[in-house]
Amino acid sequence: MPTDEPIRVRNPRTGEVDYTFQPTPVSELAEIAQNARAAQVGWQDLGLEGRIAVLQRWSAEIDAAQDALIKAVTLDTGRRRESLREAGNLGKWISRWSGVARSALATDPTETANPDIGSIADYSPYPVLGVISPWNFPLSLSLMDAIPALLAGCAVIIKPSEVTPRFIDPLEKTIAAVPELAAVLHYVRGAGDVGAALVDEADMICFTGSTATGQKVAARAAARFIPCFTELGGKDPAVLLEGTDIDRATTALLTGSCLASGQQCYSIERIYVHRSLHDAFVEKLTEKAEAIKLAYPEPDDGVIGPLTFAPQADILSRHFEDARAKGAVFHTGGQIETHGGGLWCAPTVISNVDHSMQVMTEESFGPLMPVMAFDTVDEAVALANDSHYGLSGAVFGPEEEAIAVARRLDLGGISINDAGLAPFFIGESAVAEKTAFKASGLGGSRLGAESIKRFVRKKALLVNRSNTASAWWFDV
């Protein structure tokens, strides 16, 4: 799309174009990056405590702008329940990451095995981080990597999705109210050409989005020899072992599959249930799915919002048609509905599925719950691992047995007796790190105290305190 033409934005609740914006000219990216890189020097010189103080002031501005941010994100996504959480994440992340940074980026000297040699860690932030973020959680995912990077001392340029850009206006007002931050945190607007230009100008890249686009971003970054961290698609499995509490599991999985209308990379999209539990599980899941209401006509009238990105409806329709043609049984949902001009999909429970069907192998990104029976744990593990994705998943059952199964799964983040836990612990110092497996991503973890070190280059300062010749010197 030419960058000199306004981009028209569809409202997911009405289907109407009610917002337009002028994209950032690609020709300006180099200057924006140059200015950010120059400002980053002073930002780094503030020191960690100085940067924390600036971000705390920004957190206060964000708090004051909550109503405007929630309104904008609700218009962007069509969802209110999740928009409240998105706006609430920012202050929480600033607080959490500030505490993590104080310990993770400490540079206290240590002794080595050689009593004459001391070691000092030193961290040099990448000058400019480029963030390319998706449409499904536009506010949160634009800042999930940016906040720890700013604390680490980077300047940050963010290119959000052109599908959900309304939140940028009120957020930029909060940034402008903190001049030190405004010098090093910039939003640019546009489509894929602006994102590609950002890869060409930044010193490192964080990308969240589809696997297909992530491969292009990673290849472009590799050509420049800059680090690239990607979190990509998923087809997350859940495994229910004998001894599972069906009532608890059905509620957890209904939420884990249908939160944000299933439009999240860590949604549960395939469920494997021990055959002894299968029929009772499907019956209970169907009962609960039928009780979940669409958030229509008002955003607070239910919990399932519209499909934010209209083309996703075509993918879901194709997956449903393929499953029906191959003998799947639909207990609820299973079709795209039109209400008020928006596109909707009710929670969809499907049984009699197998791995010949797209609903079990391709990322659907919608509120669907295909259920398949298994007879042995080995079979369940093989089915769960039969995917080129490996982002996250869940295991239900007696804790010791569930953990044993989780250790065998090719997945990065696995919830035990719950679903979708990992995102709730962003910035939490005590949580373990995770990486994506297979085609679900590349690079370091967003979780855990050490993950902030993605944004710095590490130096080892080795100090020789001896007055005598070292054993490895030439004898001269």
N, C-alpha and C positions, 0 to 999 in steps of 0.2 A: 504494500500500500504506500503510495507517495506520501512523504512526510509533510508536504505543504498543504495537504487537504485535511479539513477537520474530520475527526473520527466520531461516528454516531454510535451511541450506546443504548442498548435495549434494556427496558425495565422488565425484570423477570416476573413480576406479579401481573403486569398489564400487557406485556408483549409489545408495548409501544416504545419508540425511540423518544426519550424525553431528556437526553443529556448529550451534549457534544463537547469536544475539547480539541484544542490545537496541539498536535504532537510536537515534542521537542525536535527541532531539526537535527538530523544526524551530523550535519556539519558543525554543530555546536558542542558535541560530546567531547572533543579533544580539549577545548577551552575549559569546559566544566571540570573535566578530570585534572587539568593543569592547575586550576584554581584550588580544587580540593586538595591536591597534593601539596601545594604551597601552604595552605592553611593547616595541614596535618602536622607540620613541624611544631607550630605553636600549641596545637592540641596535645601532642605528645609531651611537650615541655611542661604542661600543667601538672604532670604527674598523676598517678592514679587517684589520689584523694581529691585533687582539683577536678578531674573528670567526673568523679562520683558526685561532687557538689553541683556541677553543672547539670548532670542528668537528674539529680533530685529536684532542681528547679524546673526542669522540663516535666518531670512527673507531676508537679503541682499544676502546671499549665494543662497537662492532659486531663487531670482530675476536673479542672474547671470547664473543660470542653467535652465532657462525657456525653451530654445530651446531643450535641452536634455530631460527634463521632458515631454514636449509636444510630442516629437518624440516617447518616450517610451510608453506613455499612448495611443497614437494613434495606435501603433503596438499592444498593449494589447487589446484594445476594438474595433479596426477597425474604430473608429470615430475620426474626427479631431475637429469639431465644439465644442463638449462637452469637449474634451481634453484641449482646450484653457481655458475653464471656470474652469476645475479642477485645472490646474496649477495656475491660477490666484486667486483661493480661498485662498490659504495658507497664503499669506501675509496679505490679508484682514482679515482673521480670527485671526491671531496673533494680529493685531492692535485692532480689535473690542474686543476680549476677554481680552486684557490687560486693556482696559478701564473699562470693566465690573468687572474684578477682584478687581480693586482698590476700588470700592464701595461695591460690594457684599461680599467681605471677610474682610471688615473693622471690627474692634473689639472695637469700642468706648464704654466706660461704659455708662450704663443707670440706671435710678432710678426705683425702684419697688413701689408697692402700700404701702409697709412698709417703712417709712422714714429712718429706721435704716439699711436697707438691700439694697445694690447696686448689679447690675448684669453686668457681663462682658462676652461677647461671646468669645469663643476661638475655633479655627479650627485645627484639626489634620488630615493631608492628609493621605489617604490610601497609604501605602508605595509603592506597585506595582499594577498598573492597567494593566490588560490583555485586549487587544483589538483583536477581531476576526472579520475581515471585508470581504465583498463580492466582487464579480467580476465586478459588473455593473458600479460602479464608484470607481475604485481601489485606486487611489491616494487620492481623497477627503474623502472617507469613512474610509480609514485607519487612517486619522488624525482629523476627525471631533470631536471625543471625546478626542483624545490625546492632542490637543493643550490646551483646558481649563484645563485638568487634570495636565499637566506640570505646568501651571501657578499656579494651586492650591497647587503644591508642590509634586506631585506624580512622581515616575519613571514609565515608560510606556514600555511594551513589546507588539509588534504588530505582529499578524499572519494574513497576507493577504491571499486572495484566491490563490490557486495554478493555477487557470485558467488564471490569469492576473498578473504575477509576474515581468514583465520586468521593471516597473517603479522603483522597489526597488534599482537597481544598481545606477542610477544617483541620487536618493534621498539620499542614504547612503553616497555618496560623500559630499553632503551638510552638513549632520549631522557630519561627521568626521572632517569637517573644523571648528567645534565649539566644542572643547574638553569637556567643561562643560556639554554640551547637550549630547554628545556622551556617556557619562557615565550613562545617565539615560533614553535614548531613543534607543530602540533596535528593529530591525526587525528580526523575525525568519521565516523560509520558510518551507513549507510542506503542507501535506494534513490534513485530519480530525484528524489523530492520534497526530499531533503536536498541533492542536487546543485543543484537549482533555487534553493533558499534560499541556498546558498553564493554563487551568481552574484549574488544580490540584496545580499549583505553585503560582498563582497570589493572591492578597488580595481582589480584586474585578474584575468584568468582564463587558465589554461592547461588545455586540454581535449584528451585523446587518446581516440579512440573512433570510432564509426561516423559516416558523413557525415550521416545523417538526424538523429542526436542533436546532432551538431556544429552543424548549421544552427539548431537550437532554442537552443543555448547562445549562439551568436554573435548571434542576434536579441535575446535577453534582455539580453546584455551591451551591445549597441548602444543599446538603449532607455535604459540607465543611463549611456551615454556613457563606458564604461570599455573599455580595450584587451582584446582577446581573441585568444589564439593557439591555433590548432587544428591537430592532425595527425590526419587522418581515414583513410578507407578507401583501398584501392588495388587495382589489377588489373595488377600489375607485369609488363611484357613483357621477354623476352630475345630478342636478335637474334643469330643465328650466321651470320657471313659466310663466303664461300669462304676457305680457308686456316686455318679454325679447327682447333685441336687437339681432336678429338672426345673423346679419353679424358679430358683435363683438363676440358673443358666439361661432360661428363656428370656428373662427380663434383661440380663446383661447382654445377650446377643441381639435382642431386638434393638437395644440402644446402640450397641457397637456396630450394627449393620445399617441403621436408619438415621442416626444422628446426622444433622446437616443434610438430610435427604439422601444419605449414603454418599455424598459428594466429598469424601475425604480419603486421602491415600491409605490410611490405616483402617478403613472400614472392613469389617468381616464380610467376605463375599462368597465363602463356601464353608459348609458346616458338615463335619463327619461325626456321626453318632453311632455308638455301639448298638448293634442290632437289637439287643434286649431292651434298649431305651427308645428306639426309633419312633415307633407309632405314638407312644405317649408324648414324646418330645414334639413331634409335628402337631399333634392335637393341641397341646398347651401353647406352642408358639403361634399357631393359627388363631387361637382364642385371643391372645394378647395383641397380635397384629391387627385384628379386626377392631380392637378397642382404641387404636391409635388414630387420631383425627388429623386431617389436613389443616394447616394454618390458614384457613380461608373462611369467610371473605377478609377477615382482619388478621394481621400477623400473630396476634395473641390468641386466636380462636382454636389453635391446635399446635402440634409440635412438628409436623412434616411440612416444610416449606416447598416452594416451587423449585424446578430445576433451574439453576442460575444460568447455565450456558445452554442455549437452545439446541445446538447440535448433539448434546448428550442424549436428548430424547430419541434421536435416530439410532444411536448405538444401543440403547436399552430396548427399543422396539425390535431391532435385528436380533438381539440376544434372546428375547422372549419368543419370537417367531421360530428361531432355530431350535429352541428347547421344545416347544410344542410339536414341531414337525418330527422330533426324535422321541416323542413319547413321554415328556415330562408332565407331571400333574401340578396344576396351579391351584393352591388353596385360597389365596387372597391376591389382590392386585393383578399384576401382569399386563398392564396396559398404560399408555400415556393418556392422561385426561387433560382437557382444556377447561379452565375456569378463569373467567375474567380476562382472557387473553394470555394468561400464563400457562405453562406446561407443568403438569404435576404427575407424580407416580406414587400411588399408595404403597405401603409396606407389602412386599411380595414374597410369600412363602411358597417354595417349589419342592416337590419330592419326585422320586423316580428319575433322578438325574445321574449322569455319569460323565466321564472325561471326554466323551466325544462331543459334548455340548459347549458352546461358547460361554454359557453362564458359569461354567466350571473352569474355564481356561483363560479367558480374556478379561481384562479389567472392564467392569461394567459401570462403576461410578454412579450407583443408584441404590435405592433402598430394597435390595433383594436378598433373600435368604434361601439359597438352594441347599437341600439337606440330602445327604447320602449315607447309607448304612455301611458299617464295616464289622468284621467278625473278630479280627485279632489286632493287637497293638501294632504288630509289624505292618499289617495292611494299612492301618490308619496313618502311620508314619510315612509309608511309601506314597499314599495318596496326597497327604499334606505337602510332601516334598516334590510332587510331580507338577512343577511349575517353573517357568523361567523367572518368576518374581520371588523375592524373599525379604519383604519389608518387615512385616510383623505378623502376629497371630495370637491365638489363645488356646489354652488347654484347661479343661474342667475335669474334676475328679478328686479323689483323695490326694492330699497335697504331695506326699512323697512320690506317689505314682505319676502325678501330673508333672512334677519337676523332672522326673526321669524321662518322660516323653518329650518335654520341652527341650532337653539337652540334645535330643536327636533330630530336632527340626532345623532346617536351613533357613532360619529367620533371624532378624536382628533384635526385635523387641517382642517378647512373649509375655502376655498377661496370664497369670495363673488364677483360675476361678474368677475371672473378670475379663473385660475386653477394652482395648484402646487406652490402657493406663499411661503409656509412655508420655504423650503430650502434656499431661497434667504435671509432669515433674521436670519440665524445662527450667534450667537454672537452679535446680535442687542439688546441693553439694553432695548429699549422701547417696544419690541414686547411681547405679552402675552405668557405664558407657554402653552404647550399642552402635553397630554399623549395619548398613543395608547389605543383604546378600544378593548375589546374582545380578539381574538387570534392574533391581530396585534402587540402585544408587552407587556412589563412588565417593570415597574419602572418609574423613573422620566423623565422629559422633557429635550430635547436638546435645546429648545427655551427658551428665557427669561433670565433676569439677575440672577435669583436665581438658574438656572440650573447648574451653576458651583459648587454649593454646593453638588452635587452628589458625588464629589470626596473627600469630607472631612467628618470626624466624628466630631460632634458638641459637644462642652463642654459648660456648663453653670457654670461660676465661680460666686458664690453668696457670697458677702462680708458683714459680720456683723460689722458695725462701732460703735455699742453701747457699753457702759461700764457697762450696767445693764443686769440682767438676762433676757433671752428671755421668752416669755409667755408660750412656750411649753416645757420648761425645767422642770425636776423634782424639787420639792421644797425641796432642801436639804441644 
